[in-house]
Amino acid sequence: MKPDISLEWDSGPAAEHRSAAEIYASVGLAVPSATHAGVDDADDRIGTVSARHEGRLLGWVSLYRQSDAGLRAQGERAGRLARRLVRGAYDGDAPTTAEEREAVRMMYRRAAEQARAAGAHVLRWTGTDTGPEGEAAHELAAKATGEIARIWTIDPADWLLPGGLPAVRVRSLPTPHVGVIGEGAEIIATLASGEAYINAAEAIVAPGVEADMLAAVLAELVRLLRREYPDVYELAVFEFDGDIGGTVRQALPLAGLRIEHRLLDYELRLA
């Protein structure tokens, strides 16, 4: 049975900030200004769809004007934001509940209706192919127009060292950093609640390092996690297409990681 979810459309300029403020307050944090809450561009926002279950906020999707008679939808799931605020780090692969998935699909359906009513020719948004934003795209027959990034994962406890990697010499980074350095590469992971996260654009520095060598250094990081942080059950690497000229993308499968999600741009034609 589907959860009893209600939707509300608010065209007021402060709608998104009120929703964000509600989540900040729910985890005991002071409510920041709109800018510090990640809510800005109010002049371009035409409205916000929010979803609730028995009064509890589940999330919201705001619509923003674009220059080509199109609108961009940008959403947030309340539970994910709350976890991120408490942990101060990557949310990882926390399971998405059936309620969250249904709420997101409903919000994007309503967002499409509002965009069409506003005279927009196209609605665009971004999300993972395996997440509810991707499910909404499939349901609405939106097309994927480009890939932004890939999320690669591995469980360090189950990971096996791939064959054929070169021998490398690395050392662990000093506390408080969790990472390794050597062979011209440095990799730093962020740990939170049993997960290790690497934003490849920021936390992998390897100028001129070949993919197989980088893979071997990354393998040493996995060994470090397994040896010194046995509670880590997942290493996730957020990798952009252009990170270090594509070397990271080549190195990750060599190190034994697999693609878990793809972050895609979606486009729904409205007219």
N, C-alpha and C positions, 0 to 999 in steps of 0.2 A: 504494500500500500504506500502511495506517495505521501511524503510529509506535507502537512498543511502549511504552505508557505504563502505569504502575502507580499505583494509588490507595491511600491509607492514611487511615483515620479515627482521630483521636486526641481523646478526650474530656478530656484533661488540661488544666488551666488555663493551662499555659505553652506549649501547642502552637504557637499563632500567633507568639508571641515568638521561639521557636526558629527558625521558618521565616524570619522577618524578620532575625534575627541572622545566619543563614546567608548571606543576600544581602549584608548589610553587610560581612561578612567577605570575601565573594568579590570585592568591589571595593576592598578594603584600608582600610575604614573601621572605626573603633572601634565596638563593639556598644553601642548606647545602652540605657537602661532601657526597659521595655515602653511606658511613657507617651510617651517621646521618640521611640520607633520608630513611633508612631502606633497602638500596640496597647494598648487599654484595655478597660473594661467586662468584665473577666474574670468577674465575678459573673453576668453575663447570658449568657455564652457557654456553649453546651452541647457544642461540639466543633468540630474543624477537619478538613476534607478536604484532603489535599495530593496533588499529582501529581508524579511523577518519570519521567524517561527515563534508563535505565542509571545510576541513582543521582543524576542531576542534577535539582535542584529546578526545576520549571516554574511552580509557583504554588500557591495555596491558597484555599480558601473556608471561612469560619467562619460558624457559625449562632448567632444571638442571639435570646433570648426577647423577645417583645413582649407587651403587656398584654392582647391580645384572642385568646389561644390561637393566635397566629401566630408565625412565626419570620422573621427577616430574615437573608438571606445577604449576606455582604460578602467580596469576593474581591480578590486581588492577583496579577498576573502577574509572575513573577520577573524576566524580562528587562526589562519596563517599569520596575519598581522600581529595578533596577540602573542603567538609563540615567538615571532621574530623580535618583538619588543622585550620580552622577558629574557630571551637567550642572547640577544644582541648579535646574532649571527645567522648564517644560512639556515633556512628552514628544512632543508634536506627533503627526504621522501616521506614525510609524515603522511600517513594514509589519509586520503580524501574520503570523507563520509558520503553516503548516499544522499544525505540531506544537502551537503555542500554542492555536490554535483548537480542535483536538481535545481538548487537555487541559482547556480551560475548559468545553467541552460535557460532557465526562465528569465533571468535578467538580460541575457543577450537577445532573447526573442523580443522582449519588451523594448530594449534599446534599438533594435532594428525597426520596430513599429514607430518609435518616436523619431528616429532618423528619417524614415520615409515621410512621416507627417510634416517634418521640418523642411522637406523639399530636397534632401540630400540625394545625390545620385549613387553614392557608394559609402559603405561603412567598413572601416578597417579596424583590426585589433591584432594583438599578439598573444600567443600562448603555446604551451607544449602540446605536441600531437597526442600525447597519452592523457592529458588532463582535461578538466571540464570545459576549458576554453576551446580546446580542439574538438570535443564532443559537440559543443554548441555550433562550431563551424560546420561539422558534418551534418548536423540536424538542419541547419539553415541553408545548406548547399553552398557555403562560402568556399572560395578557392584559396589554396595555399600559394602565395605569390613569392615567397622567398624564405630561406633558412637563415636565421640569425646566429644560432649557436647550437651546440650539442652538449648534453650532460652525460658524462661517462661515469660509470660506477664499478666498484669491486668490493667484495667483502674480504678484508685482509686475512681473516682466519681461513677462508677457503681458497685463497689465491695460490696459484702454483707459478713458480718462476718460469717464464717462457724460455725456450731454448734459443740459442743463437745470438744472445746479447753479448756485447763486448764486456770484458772485465773493467771495472771502474774502481777508483779510490775516492771515497767521500767521507765527510765527517758530519756529525750532527751539529746543528746550530745551537748556540748557547740559549739557556732559559732567558726569557719566557717563550722564545720561538720554538715551534715544532717544525723541523725541516732538515734538509741536507744540503750540503754545498760541496762541489768538486767537479773536476773535468770541464770547468768553464760554465757550469750551470748551478743555479740555486733555486730550490723549491721550498715554499713555506705553506704549511697547512694550518687551517683554523679549526680548532676542536670545540665541539659543543654537543653535550648530551649523547655521546656515543657515536657521533659522526665527525668525520674529517672532511673539510671542504677546501677546494683550491679554485680560486678564480685565476685561470691561466693568464689572462691579460695583465694581472697585477702580481701574482705570486710565483710565476715561473719566469726566471731571468736566464736566458741561455743564448746570448748573441753568437751566431756562427756555429753553434753546436749541431752536429748531425742528428737526425732523428733516432738512429739506433743508440747513439751515446746518451741522448736525452732519455730514451726509454730505460736504459740501464740505471741512470741516476734515479728516475722515478721508481724503478723496482726497489732500489735501496730505501726509498722513503716508505714503501709498503712494508718492507722488512722492519724498518724502525717502528712503524705503527704496531705491527704484530708483536714485536719484542717488548716495547716499552709502554704501549698503550693498548693492552689486550681487550679493553672494554669497547674499543672502536669497532663497530660492526659494519661501517660503510665508509669508503672513501669516494667522494664525488668530485669530479673535475668539470667546471663550467668552461667550455672551450668555444671561443669565437672562431669563425672561419679564417680570419686573417692573423690569428695569434702567431707571432714570430714566423711570418711567411708561410704558415701552414705546417711548420715543423712539429708543433704540438699535436696537430691532428694525425700526423703520420706516426708520432711516437706513442700515442696512447694505446692503440691496439697492439703494438709491439710489446708494450709493458703488461699486456693481459687485461686491460680494461675493456668494457663493452658499452655500447650506446644504450642508455636507459630512456632518454627523452630527446626530442628535437624541439627547439624553440622556433616557431614559425610565425611569419606574418600572414594574416588572413584578410581576404577582401570579399565583401558581399555586395553585389550589384543590386541596387534598389530601383533603378529605372532604365 
